[in-house]
Amino acid sequence: DGAAKVVALAWSPNNAKLAVVTTDRVVLLFDDTGEKKDKFSTKPADAKAGKKSYQVKTLAFSPDSTKIAVGQSDNILFVYKIGEDWGDKKTICNKFLQQSAVTCSIWPAESHSIVYGLADGKVRLANTKTNKSQTIYGTDSCVISLCPSTSGKGILSGHADGSVVRYFFEDDGTGGGQGQIIKHPVPPYCLTWAASIVVAGCDRRIYMYGNDGKVQQQFDYSKDDTEKEFTVSATSPSGQTVVVGSFDRLRVFNWSPRRATWDESKAKNITNLYTITALSWKKDGSRLVAGTLCGGVELFDCCLRRSVYKNKFEMTYVGPSQVIVKNLISGARVVLKSHYGYEVPWQGTGGNEKFFFENENVCMIFNAGELSLVEYGENEILGMVRTEFMNPHLISVRINERKQKNIEDNKKLAYLIDLKTISIVDLVMGFTLATVNHDSKIDWLEMNETCHKLLYRDKKLRWVPLSDVVVAQNRNNLCVWYNIDAHERVTMFPMKGDIIDLERSNGKTDVMVSEGVTTVAYTLDEGLIEFATALDDGDYA
């Protein structure tokens, strides 16, 4: 009956399903690899009008991935329940009759309501719980495009007269106003809200607008005879990449947070692809799917690079600030995403950084003889020092690990300047507190939790948690200093093995010693531990 144009595409939020609909009004369901798994036929608003009396115009998945909203030209929006598994029965669970054709729709995350545009210029909201719909705002021009903000708290609608209208469901903190913010020179068929508002159309120009509606950048292809009009666009989930489709071509633009500009990447030219009519980006950012005028569906892998960590995890970098971590044993996947483009300001150094996560409070980053500390939960570098000794056992960082009287912020670093010299730095004030010189090679060091004392030299020395008591091994003896200031006063226990761990819980402290095939616990005097700690902390209550 003519061209089998792909009218609409939609990825499910759980990344498991891809819905495709063409001019034959049948919704095809594929898995995430592009294999066809299921299908169902749509229905007309009026059965008497016949199965060919309408066209499907738009698709949108529900946040739980079990329903699909289908907008049609015969003035209706259906919601189909498709279930969680392939082959589940498909039923209509909602229907919203309208005064004019549905032209576009989106289903915001964590919402029971669908936002859709009509040919008469209205933008409406359909609540699937109450089965009622209402008008959000109205215009005098057909709604031709609709897109959400990356935060999901606002929407943009594009209209045939070139106007772009912004609406917020709740304040997203950007300070932007509502209403018409852009008057584009041509109908904005391509409309995305990423780091900027990206608009394109039949004039073969791509505009980047700021939140104030002013043009920030423009890419002009009007003098390129090989370029045709732009028909559709999509943004990555992170909002840092935008793809714009035309005839036989996909143009890619990447946002640079540091320079606050858009950069054009190499265009993807595909001969005989013909006009691209639909685009949809997988919610985890790993794949982009394109539908064409001739019924083709092309699946693109959006991967900057892949790596495997210790043969256990596959890491797929799908953007400058987004990575998918897959457990190769269980198959479980998790998406790690930055909401700011980057979490910690960092100067690019060729990707040679080494990361250590042994410390519970900070991440240690080594590169080219420089150590950087990043405190978890903070978006600034805590401190930087020069050192060639990258072993975490030669570095001790303490971040507010024990409350002290009249001290609110206690952040200290001890590290090696050379094999025989230790430097202690106040990370809050940013200056060196002390330098300790030793007459032999230092192979281990650690400060206590209050940063008042420092142990070094013997690997078998350890602090008892939440105290200033020291435990060490001397050949076949377990040595305990309940008062480290009186180092000549040591309590010794004979033992037959090696210290492997130190456990303190429920008012009891045990030193775990491996003695051949068995592990023996040596219990310390908790009264002496608590007394010494109370004296040091000034806790006389």
C-alpha positions in Angstrom: 0.0 0.0 0.0 3.0 2.3 -0.2 6.1 3.1 1.9 6.3 1.2 5.2 7.5 4.3 7.1 8.6 3.8 10.7 6.3 6.3 12.4 7.5 6.0 16.0 10.1 4.2 18.2 10.3 3.8 22.0 12.7 2.1 24.4 11.3 0.8 27.7 12.8 2.4 30.9 14.1 -1.1 32.0 16.1 -1.3 28.8 14.6 -4.7 27.9 12.1 -3.8 25.2 12.0 -1.8 22.0 8.6 -0.8 20.5 8.4 0.0 16.8 5.3 1.0 14.8 5.0 1.6 11.0 2.2 2.7 8.7 0.6 -0.7 8.9 -0.5 0.2 12.5 1.1 -2.9 14.1 3.4 -2.5 17.1 6.4 -4.7 17.0 8.3 -5.6 20.2 12.1 -6.4 20.1 14.6 -7.3 22.8 17.6 -5.1 23.5 19.7 -7.0 20.9 17.2 -6.2 18.1 15.5 -9.7 17.9 11.8 -9.6 17.3 9.9 -11.2 20.2 6.3 -10.0 20.1 3.7 -7.9 18.3 0.1 -6.6 18.6 -2.3 -4.7 16.4 -3.7 -1.3 17.3 -7.4 -0.5 17.1 -9.3 2.5 15.6 -11.3 4.8 17.9 -14.4 3.8 16.0 -14.6 0.2 14.9 -17.1 1.1 12.2 -14.6 3.4 10.5 -12.4 0.4 9.6 -8.8 -0.7 10.4 -7.3 1.7 7.9 -9.1 4.8 9.0 -6.2 6.1 11.1 -2.4 6.2 11.5 -0.4 5.7 14.7 1.5 8.9 15.4 3.4 8.3 18.6 4.5 5.7 21.2 5.6 6.0 24.8 6.4 3.4 27.5 5.2 3.7 31.1 7.9 4.1 33.8 7.4 0.5 34.9 7.8 -0.8 31.3 4.5 -2.8 31.4 2.3 -0.3 29.4 2.5 1.6 26.1 0.7 4.7 25.2 -0.3 4.9 21.5 -1.4 8.2 20.0 -3.5 8.1 16.9 -4.7 10.4 14.1 -8.4 9.5 14.8 -8.5 11.7 17.9 -7.6 9.1 20.6 -4.9 8.1 22.9 -4.9 4.4 23.9 -2.9 2.8 26.7 -2.1 -0.9 26.2 -1.0 -3.2 29.0 1.6 -5.5 27.5 2.8 -7.2 30.7 6.3 -8.0 31.9 7.1 -11.1 29.8 7.0 -11.8 26.1 3.7 -13.3 25.0 1.7 -11.8 27.8 -1.9 -10.9 26.7 -2.2 -7.3 25.4 -5.2 -5.4 26.6 -6.4 -1.8 26.4 -6.5 -0.4 30.0 -7.1 3.3 29.2 -8.6 5.3 26.4 -8.6 9.1 26.1 -10.9 10.6 23.4 -9.8 14.0 22.1 -11.1 16.9 19.9 -8.3 16.5 17.3 -5.5 14.2 16.3 -2.7 13.2 18.7 0.6 14.2 17.2 3.3 13.5 19.8 3.6 12.2 23.4 6.0 11.5 26.3 5.5 9.6 29.5 7.6 11.3 32.3 9.5 9.1 34.7 7.8 8.2 38.0 4.4 9.5 36.8 1.0 8.1 36.2 0.3 10.8 33.6 1.1 11.1 29.9 1.8 14.4 28.3 0.7 14.7 24.7 0.2 17.3 22.0 -2.7 17.7 19.6 -3.2 19.0 16.1 -5.3 21.9 17.4 -2.3 23.3 19.4 -3.3 22.0 22.9 -0.8 20.2 25.2 -2.8 17.9 27.5 -2.2 15.6 30.5 -3.8 12.1 30.7 -4.0 10.4 34.1 -4.0 6.6 33.8 -5.2 6.2 37.4 -8.3 8.3 37.2 -8.8 7.8 33.4 -9.3 11.6 33.0 -7.4 14.1 30.9 -6.9 17.9 31.2 -5.4 20.7 29.1 -2.1 22.1 30.5 -2.0 24.9 28.0 -3.2 25.8 24.6 -1.8 27.5 21.5 -3.2 28.3 18.0 -0.6 26.2 16.2 -0.3 22.4 15.7 2.0 20.6 18.2 4.7 18.9 16.1 7.3 18.0 18.7 7.5 17.4 22.4 10.4 16.6 24.7 11.2 16.4 28.5 14.0 18.1 30.4 16.9 15.9 31.6 15.5 16.3 35.1 12.0 15.2 34.1 10.5 18.3 35.8 9.7 20.2 32.7 8.7 19.9 29.0 9.1 21.7 25.7 6.6 21.7 22.9 7.4 22.7 19.4 4.6 24.2 17.1 4.1 24.5 13.4 4.4 28.3 13.5 8.0 28.0 14.9 7.2 28.7 18.5 8.7 26.7 21.4 6.9 26.7 24.7 8.3 25.7 28.0 6.3 24.3 31.0 7.4 23.1 34.4 5.6 20.6 36.6 7.8 21.7 39.5 10.7 24.0 40.0 13.9 22.4 38.6 16.3 25.0 40.1 17.3 26.6 36.8 15.3 29.7 37.3 13.8 29.6 33.8 10.3 31.0 33.1 7.3 29.4 31.5 5.6 30.2 28.2 6.9 30.8 24.8 10.7 31.2 25.0 11.8 30.7 21.3 10.4 31.8 18.0 12.3 29.6 15.5 12.4 30.6 11.8 11.0 27.2 10.7 8.8 24.6 12.3 10.9 22.8 15.0 10.4 19.2 14.0 13.7 18.4 15.8 13.5 19.5 19.4 15.6 18.2 22.3 16.3 19.7 25.8 19.8 18.7 26.8 22.6 20.9 28.1 21.0 23.4 25.7 17.7 23.5 23.8 18.6 22.1 20.4 16.2 22.9 17.5 16.4 22.1 13.8 14.1 21.9 10.8 13.7 22.3 7.1 16.2 25.2 6.7 19.2 22.8 7.2 20.4 24.8 10.2 20.8 23.5 13.8 20.4 26.0 16.6 21.5 25.7 20.3 19.5 28.0 22.6 20.1 28.8 26.2 17.5 28.7 29.0 16.8 32.4 28.3 15.8 31.6 24.7 18.9 33.3 23.1 21.0 31.6 20.4 24.2 30.2 21.9 25.5 28.4 18.8 24.5 27.6 15.2 25.6 25.0 12.7 24.7 26.0 9.2 24.5 23.3 6.4 22.2 25.3 4.1 25.0 25.6 1.5 25.8 21.9 1.6 24.1 20.4 -1.5 24.4 16.9 0.0 22.4 17.8 3.1 18.6 17.6 3.2 16.1 18.9 5.8 16.4 17.7 9.4 13.5 15.5 10.4 14.1 14.1 13.9 16.5 14.3 16.8 17.3 12.5 20.1 19.4 13.2 23.1 21.4 10.8 25.2 20.1 10.1 28.8 22.9 12.2 30.2 22.0 15.2 28.0 25.5 15.5 26.7 25.0 14.2 23.2 22.4 15.1 20.6 21.9 13.2 17.3 20.0 14.9 14.5 18.7 12.8 11.5 18.2 13.8 7.9 18.5 12.0 4.5 21.1 9.2 4.7 22.8 10.9 7.6 23.1 11.2 11.3 24.8 14.3 12.7 26.3 14.0 16.2 27.0 16.8 18.7 28.7 16.5 22.1 28.5 19.0 24.9 31.8 20.1 26.5 31.1 21.1 30.1 34.5 22.8 30.6 34.2 25.0 27.6 30.4 25.3 27.7 30.1 24.7 24.0 28.8 22.1 21.5 31.3 20.2 19.4 30.4 18.4 16.2 31.6 14.8 15.8 32.1 13.0 12.5 28.7 12.5 10.8 27.4 9.0 10.2 26.6 8.7 6.5 24.7 5.6 5.4 24.0 5.2 1.7 20.4 4.2 0.8 19.2 4.6 4.3 16.8 7.4 3.0 15.0 9.8 5.3 15.2 9.1 9.0 11.7 9.4 10.5 12.2 8.3 14.1 15.0 8.2 16.7 15.1 6.7 20.2 17.9 6.4 22.7 18.1 3.5 25.1 17.6 4.6 28.7 21.1 3.4 29.8 22.7 5.2 26.9 24.2 2.2 25.3 22.2 2.1 22.0 20.5 4.4 19.6 17.8 3.1 17.2 16.8 4.9 14.0 13.7 4.2 11.9 13.5 5.2 8.2 10.9 6.2 5.6 11.3 2.8 3.9 10.7 0.7 7.0 14.3 0.1 8.1 15.2 0.0 11.7 18.9 0.5 12.4 20.5 -0.2 15.8 23.7 1.7 16.7 26.1 0.8 19.5 26.9 4.0 21.4 30.1 3.0 23.2 33.1 5.2 23.7 35.1 2.2 25.0 34.8 -1.1 26.8 37.1 -2.7 29.4 37.0 -5.8 31.6 38.0 -5.5 35.3 39.6 -8.6 36.9 37.5 -10.8 34.5 34.5 -10.1 36.7 33.0 -6.8 35.5 32.6 -5.4 32.0 32.5 -1.6 32.0 30.9 0.1 29.0 31.5 3.9 28.7 28.5 5.3 26.9 29.3 9.0 27.6 31.8 11.3 29.2 29.9 10.9 32.5 28.1 7.6 32.2 29.3 4.0 32.5 27.4 0.7 32.5 28.9 -1.9 34.9 27.9 -5.5 34.1 28.7 -8.5 36.4 29.9 -11.1 33.9 29.0 -13.9 36.3 25.4 -13.0 37.2 24.6 -10.7 34.2 23.4 -8.0 36.5 23.9 -4.4 35.3 24.1 -1.0 37.0 24.3 2.4 35.3 26.6 5.0 37.0 25.8 8.5 35.9 27.0 12.0 36.8 24.3 14.6 36.9 26.8 17.5 36.5 28.8 16.4 33.5 31.6 15.6 36.0 31.7 15.2 39.8 35.2 16.4 40.6 37.1 19.0 38.5 40.0 17.1 36.9 42.7 18.0 34.4 43.0 15.4 31.7 46.3 13.4 32.0 46.0 10.8 29.4 44.0 8.2 31.4 47.0 7.0 33.4 45.5 7.5 36.8 45.5 4.7 39.4 42.6 4.6 41.9 42.7 3.1 45.4 39.5 2.6 47.4 40.9 0.9 50.5 40.1 3.9 52.7 36.4 4.1 53.8 36.4 7.9 53.6 38.5 9.0 50.6 39.6 7.8 47.2 43.3 8.0 46.5 44.3 8.9 42.9 47.9 8.5 41.8 49.3 9.9 38.6 52.8 11.0 37.5 54.2 11.2 41.1 51.2 13.1 42.4 48.6 11.9 45.0 45.1 13.5 44.9 42.5 12.8 47.6 38.8 12.9 47.0 36.5 12.7 50.0 33.4 10.7 49.3 30.3 12.9 49.0 32.4 16.0 48.1 32.8 17.4 44.6 36.2 19.1 45.2 39.7 17.6 45.6 40.5 17.4 49.3 44.2 17.7 48.9 47.2 17.1 46.6 50.8 16.2 47.4 53.9 15.0 45.5 55.1 11.4 46.4 56.6 8.5 44.5 55.3 5.9 47.0 52.0 4.7 45.7 51.4 1.8 48.1 48.3 2.5 50.3 50.2 1.0 53.3 52.6 4.0 53.1 49.8 6.5 53.3 47.4 7.2 56.2 44.4 9.4 55.8 42.0 10.2 58.7 38.8 12.1 58.2 36.8 12.9 61.3 36.9 9.3 62.5 36.6 10.1 66.3 34.8 12.9 67.9 37.1 15.2 69.9 36.4 18.0 72.3 36.5 21.5 70.7 37.5 20.0 67.3 34.9 19.9 64.5 37.0 19.2 61.4 39.9 16.8 61.8 41.4 15.8 58.4 45.0 14.7 58.3 47.3 13.0 55.9 50.6 11.1 56.6 52.7 10.1 53.6 56.3 9.4 52.6 58.5 12.1 51.1 61.3 9.6 50.7 62.0 6.1 52.1 63.0 7.5 55.5 60.9 10.7 55.8 57.3 11.0 56.8 55.3 14.2 56.2 52.0 15.0 58.1 49.6 17.5 56.5 46.5 19.3 57.7 44.1 18.8 54.8 41.7 21.5 56.2 44.2 24.3 56.5 46.5 23.0 53.7 49.9 23.1 55.4 52.5 20.7 56.7 52.2 20.0 60.5 55.3 17.9 61.0 58.1 16.0 59.3 59.4 12.8 60.8 62.9 11.5 60.0 63.9 7.9 60.6 67.2 6.1 60.4 66.0 3.1 58.3 63.6 2.2 55.6 59.9 2.7 56.5 57.7 0.0 55.1 54.3 0.8 56.9 52.7 3.7 58.6 49.4 4.6 60.2 48.0 7.5 62.3 45.5 6.8 65.1 41.9 8.0 64.6 42.5 11.4 66.4 45.7 12.0 64.4 47.6 12.7 67.6 49.9 9.7 67.2 51.7 7.9 64.4 52.9 4.3 64.1 55.4 3.3 61.5 58.1 0.7 60.5 56.6 -2.7 61.5 53.8 -4.1 59.3 52.4 -6.0 62.3 51.6 -2.9 64.3 47.9 -2.0 64.5 45.7 0.4 66.3 42.7 -1.0 68.2 39.6 0.7 66.6 38.2 3.7 68.4 41.1 3.8 70.8 44.8 4.6 71.2 45.7 1.1 72.2 48.4 -0.6 70.1 48.7 -4.3 69.2 51.9 -5.8 67.7 53.6 -9.2 67.2 57.1 -9.9 68.4 58.0 -13.4 67.2 55.9 -15.7 69.5 54.5 -12.9 71.7 51.4 -10.8 71.3 52.3 -7.3 72.6 49.7 -4.8 73.8 50.3 -1.1 74.8 47.3 0.1 76.7 49.1 3.5 77.2 51.2 4.2 74.1 52.8 7.2 75.9 54.4 4.8 78.3 55.9 2.6 75.7 58.1 0.7 78.2 54.9 -0.7 79.8 53.9 -3.5 77.6 51.5 -6.4 78.2 52.6 -9.7 76.5 50.8 -12.9 75.7 52.7 -16.0 74.4 51.2 -17.3 71.1 52.0 -19.9 68.4 51.0 -18.2 65.2 50.5 -14.9 63.4 48.1 -12.0 63.9 45.5 -12.0 61.0 42.8 -9.7 62.2 41.5 -7.5 65.1 37.8 -7.4 65.9 36.0 -5.0 68.3 32.3 -5.3 68.8 29.6 -5.6 71.6 32.0 -4.3 74.2 34.7 -6.9 73.4 38.1 -6.7 71.6 39.7 -9.9 70.2 43.0 -10.3 68.4 42.6 -13.2 65.9 45.7 -15.4 65.6 46.2 -18.1 63.0 47.7 -21.2 64.7 48.1 -23.7 61.9 44.6 -25.0 60.8 42.8 -23.2 63.6 42.1 -19.5 64.5 42.4 -18.5 68.1 41.0 -15.3 69.7 43.0 -13.5 72.3 40.7 -11.2 74.3 42.1 -7.8 75.5 41.2 -6.0 78.7 38.2 -3.8 77.6 38.3 -1.8 80.9 41.9 -0.6 80.2 41.0 0.2 76.6 38.0 2.3 77.6 39.9 4.0 80.4 42.8 5.0 78.2 40.4 6.2 75.4 38.3 8.3 77.8 41.4 10.0 79.2 42.6 10.9 75.7 39.2 12.1 74.6 38.5 14.1 77.8 35.4 12.1 78.5 35.3 12.0 82.3 31.5 11.4 82.6 
